Amino acid sequence: MKKTLIAFGVLLVIYLIGINTIPPYIESQRNPVVASPPYTVSPAAQTLYDRLDFISDLHCDALLWGRDLTKRGDRGHVDFPRLREANVALEMFTIVSKSPAGQNMKSNTTDAFDNITPLTIAKGEAPQNWFSLINRTLSQSKDLTDFVEKEGEKALFIKSKADLEQLIEARKSDKTVVGAMLGIEGGHAIEGSLENLEAVYEAGVRMIGPTHFFDNEFGGSAHGESNAGLTDFGKAAVKRMNELGIFVDLAHCSPAIIDDVLDMSTEPVIVSHTGVRGVLDSQRNLSDEQIQRIASKGGIIAIAFFDGAVGTPELPNIVASIRYVRDLVGIEYVALGSDYDGAVVAPFDITGLPLVVEGLMEAGFTEDEIRAVMGENVKRFFLANLR
């Protein structure tokens, strides 16, 4: 008995050490930056940046890694202190519940080993989360709720138009108030259940991407094997999302799903982090026809920051991708969707957003256009479409 207790104690110590060391190490390896802060821009760019009323980013996976987002981190790309430093008004935090081993842009199988399972265990999450995608999802939802509550009056969980209006009003007198929205990257998180769809809505989720890196119950991924459109379940889920007020996010979806959603959705769609094929010809990026169809339905297209979406060097290609959408369909349809903390190498963390403004200025964008891209388009879109 004594030997058993000793052995158990040793394993517990190893486990506790792992909780404190393994997730931070993994994150530091998966979410580096090309250039570390602080970042400097021209006085003219900084002055314009400081005049911006509403800055927004539509995709960040920071909830995955187990960091306390109320504290300024020394790794990764986003937390509430850095959002304030960057004067960001609204961040969309997205939940990743499963990621295939060997994840790649070309082809991933549905039965590949899941990278998130060992990370979930290493973070010290409750056993009920270890092998349940919906439990992992609801746990990350609760984490965001807790972070916002810990922030007190300095943060708002945005679930409705009224919440967004409250944020806009609060920031008139206090620019340090940050809004947080919640999305899901990959509909596999709801495990083929409309009841689970209702549960994540109640938890605050207002955006769901049908697929991520592999095919699932919704249909085909841009990086899966089938290239299929929406399944019957996928169609039922999209219909229910429209009814509830959950935006469909077309990032990572197969071309067939993009067509199916645009054919059937009664609400505008979001593409939360993407590139465009006119700048980088990749199967994860949008074609001209897709951009035009999304814009024709009042949607919004957010440009990602990493090389797999825009190519290298990243900053000029971010600007080129924004310009491409503007020139094809209009400035009102383009926004920022960094994919921060999404297991990507970012050119800069969120405090480097003034570099985007400088790049847009150098490319000849007007101040009104820069305001639109940096957040006014997102504000207008959600004021028009949140319930």
Disulfide bonds with the S-S distance in Angstrom:
none
